[in-house]
């Protein structure tokens, strides 16, 4: 029954979410949310470490009960355990926790942080340059498209003008032919011999 209840709850919540809620119009970046949660984890880690360190160094444990009974502070058991170890392990622990090693590790961590910060700056600058290049390419493409449209419209206008001129020339030739035919007919009616000869030549040519 519990499995069926969970199954029904899941799908009821899913249907209500799909029907009653809309996604935000402005999408929230995943990088910002990841950065925010990392900061929260760091703050919680620091607070928990402060509480643990304070309890281990300042609070006196119970004198009768618990693993730290008989000690003034909790960290005293660490020194006692280290003192019970063989001399070789003592030497290793002494070297690891010596000031030279601690300072070297701290400097190495600082250098790593500086390296990652510088790499982040380089990557961000390169990303900005690429973004600017993409914008410039988009502008150039728009200009090219506009020029192509202008050229195409000019070519269409030139073609239309040529077609109009050809039509006008054809119309003028047809009008000249009609005028000649009308003149020939008028001369034939008036009895002009030259017109009769031209008429006969035209008939023979036809």
Secondary structure, DSSP 8 states (H G I E B T S, - for coil): -HHHHHHHHHHHHHHHHHHH----SS---HHHHHHHHHHHHHHHHHHHHHHHHHHHHHS---SSSSTTTT-SSTTHHHHHHHHHS-HHHHHHHHHHTSHHHHHHHHHHHHHHHHHHHHHHHHHHHHHHHHHHHHHHHHHHHHHHHHHHHHHHHHHHHHHHHHHHHHHHHHHHHHHHHHHHHHHHHHHHHHT-HHHHHHHHHHHHH-
